Amino acid sequence: MRLVIVTDLDGTLLDAATRALGPAEAVVGRVVRAGVPLVLSSSKTRAEIEALQRQLGLAQPFIAENGGAIVAPPGSFADGRPAPAGADGRFVIELGRPYREVVAIVREAAEAEGVRVVGFSDMTVGDLAADSGLSPLEAQLAKLREYDEPFRLIDADTAARRRFLKALRRRGLQAVAGGRYDHAMGDTDKGRAVEVLRGLYRDRIGPVVLAGLGDAMNDLPILRAVDHPVIVRGTSDDSTVRLLRQVPDARVTQARGPAGWAEAVTAMLDAWEGNAVRVPPRFWPGLA
């Protein structure tokens, strides 16, 4: 069976504050040389993830906008059957609702509940760069959204927030908390996208073993969907403890952020290449 690694980005592969790879960069190179698919899964847009893939030298499928779509290079899964395709010929499976529908529902729910909401659709590139700390180019890529609306409630107390989130659910949307913004989306998540991706790999290359890495509660669907979940210790021990309660069989890294990611993935590759002989069991329980 083939090993496939699915990873969150911010706070996991990338530093939550600086967005730097740090010690993870060299390990990504080892993953590429080993021929192990590294699937990036994030709330980031397709454009943002494609830019990161170019930086890392990756040409693998990825999951964009909290499970809104699976995007893969041409020919990745299309052999022998019709396949959806984007304008650039890439294989695309859309799982989320169209962005314009999501934005319209967010605004309708906010008006109905009398709360103030500011989403990416309300911000200019300059506004978003100033608010998020992104560069103007990064903000421009972040605004190229197709399925998921990041937003922030303004001056809303707990009761108003609860009412607004219920209003979204009544209208067919869900919201998940991110690092800086909440995210409104249709009935999909990263875990559902991982399961679809598992089926695509199975049809193409046979059964696969999925390992998944995440650091925050919005990564819970990934960790529940994979065979070997790894919690990358975050800046907050509280989020690590909360995740471990939900996924008690997960391994937890000793280091935080990209250093923890590098630690865990190094252990995975050592175990996979060495038939799980040389690796402490707290990181990798062996082959499935």
N, C-alpha and C positions, 0 to 999 in steps of 0.2 A: 504493500500500500504506500501511497505517496503522502508525505507530510505537507500540509498547507497551513501557513501562519496568517491569522487575521489580527490586525492591530488597530487600536484607536491611535489618534495622533496627539492632540494637545494634552500634556501631562503624562504621556506614555512614551511614544517614540520621540516627541518634541517636548522641550522644556515648556512648562505652562506659562512662564513669564516672558522668556526671551525667544521662544520658538526655535531654539537651537537644537541640533542633534547631539552635540557633545560626544560622549563615548559610544553612543548608539551608531554613529556613522560607519565606523569600521566594521561593526557586526552586521550592518545591512550589506556591506560588501561581501562578507562571508556568506550570507544567505543567498545572494545573487550567484556567487561562484558555486555554491552547492546545488543550484538548480531548484531550490525550494520556493514555490510561489509565496510571495509576500503581499497579502491583500490589505490595502489601506482602507479603513472604514471610519467615517467621520461625519460631523455635521457640516463640514466644508463643502463648497460647491465643486462641481466637476472641474471647472477651470482652475480652482485652487489646487485640487489634488493632482491634476495633470501637470501643473507647474512643479509640484514637489516630486512627482515621479521622474520628470526630466532631470531634476537636480540629483536624484538618487540613482539614476540609471535603471529604473524599473520599467518593465513593459508587461504588467500584470493586470488582471481585473481589479476593480476597486468598487467600493460602495460609497456613494455620495449622499449628502444631505440626510443623515440619520435613516438610511435605508430607502430613500426616495427612488434610487435607481442603482442598478448594477451596470457598470460600463467596462468593456473589455476590448483589447485590440482586435482588429479584423481577423476572422478565422479562428478565434479562440474556442468557440463552442458551436460553430455553425456547420461543421462537416456533416453531410448526410441529411440535413433537414433545414427547412426555412428558418431564418433567424431575423429578429428585428435589428434594424441598423440605424445609426445616427447619420447626419448629413456627411460626416467625414468617413463613413464606412465602418465605424466601430460598432461592435455588438452592444446593444442597449436593451435592458429590460426595465421598464418604468413601473415602479410599485407604488409611488406616491401620487397624490392629487396634484393637478396643475397649480403652479404658483399663484396665478391670478385668482383662482378659486379660494385658495388658502388665505390670501391677503384680504379678499372681499369678506370672508367669514370673520376674520379677526376684527376688522373694522365694524362689521355689523354687531358682533357680540359686545364690543367695547361701547358702542353707542347705546345698545339695549341695556347694559348694566351701569351706564354712567361712569365709566372709568376711562382714564387717559392711558393710551398705549402708543409707544413709539417703536416702530419696526424698521427693518432695513429699507423697506419700500418707501418710508417717509424721509429717509436721510439721503442727502447728496453724498458723493464720494468723499468730499471734504469733511462733511459732518461725521461720517462713519470713521474716517481715519482719526479725527480728533477724539471721538468717543471711545474707540476701541484700542488705540495705540498702534493700529496697522499703518503701514506706509500707504501713500496714495495708490500705488499699483496694487498692493494687497487688498486694499479696500475696494478697488474696482473689480477685482476678481471675486471678492466675497459678495458683491451685489449681483453677480450673475446667477441668481437663484432660479430654480426650476420647480421645487417641491416644498420647501421648508422656509417659514418666515421666522427669523430670530426677532424677538421683541423684548421690550422692558415696560413694566407697568410703572406709571408715574404717580407718586403720592398715594398709593393704594395701601390700605391696611389689610390685615390678614383676612377679614371677612369679605372685603371687596375682591381680593385676589381669588378667594374660594368661589365666589359667585361668577367671576369671569371665566375661570377654568371650567366650571360646570356648564356655563353657556357655550363654550367651545365644544364640549363633549356632546351637548344636545344637538349641535349642528354638524356632528360627524368628524370633528377634529380632536386631536389630543395634543397635550403640551408636555414637554420634558424640560427639566432644568439643565442648562449648560453652565459653563464657567462664568460667563459675564451676562449672557442673555438666556431667556427661555426660548424654546423653539416650538412653534405650532406647525402641525403636519397632519396628513391624512392617516388612515388606519394602517400604518406600517411602522417598522422599527428596524434597527440594525440586526436583530436576531432573525427576523423573518427573511431579510435579505441573505443572511448567512446560510439559512436552510435552503433557499433557492439556489445559491451558489454551490452548495454541497451537491445538489442534484445535477447541476450542470457539469461539475467535475466528474461525478460518478458516470454520467453518460459518455463523457469524453475519454477518461483515462482509468475508470474503474473506481472502487472504493478508496476514500481518502481519510486520513486522520487529521482532524482540525484542532489546532491549538489557537487560543485567543487571548489577547492581552488588553486590559483596560484599567483605568484608575479611578473612575467616578461612577455614580449611580446610573448615569445615562449609558454606561457601557454594560449594564446588567444583562440586556438581551443578548449581547455577544457572548458573554461568559456562560449564559445558560444554554446557548445553542451549540457550543463547541464541545469536543471530547476532552480537552485538557485546558481548563481555564486558569489563567494566571492574573492575579491582581498586582499591578505595579503600584508599590507604595506611593501614595500621593503626598502633597504638601500638608494635607490634613489627615491625621490618623483617624479622625472620626469617619471619613468617607471609606477608608480602608476597612474599618471594623464593620460598618454597615454593609458593605459589599460582601464581606466574608460571612456575615450572618445569612445573607441571601444565597450564597454559593459556598457552602461549607467545605466542599471538596476542592476548592481552588487553592493553588499555591500562591504564597505572598512573597514578593521580593524583599531582600534586606535593604537595598538601596532604593532611592526615590527617583522618579522621573526617568529620563533617558539612561541614567546609570543603572537603574533597576531593570529597564527594558533590556539593556545589553547583557546584564547578568543572567536574566531568564532565558533569552534567546540563545546565548552561548551554551547554557546548560541543555536546552532542547537539542541543539545541533550536535553537541557532544554525545548525548544519549542516542540520538537517531543514527548517527554515523558509527557509534560504538556499541550499538545494541543494548543501550541503557545500562552499561556496566559501570561507567566511571562517574555517574552523576548522583549527587545526594537526592534522596527521594522527595525532599521538600520542594524541589523544583520540577521534577519530571517523573511521573509514576511508571514510565515504561511504555512500550508500544501497545497500541490497541489491538 
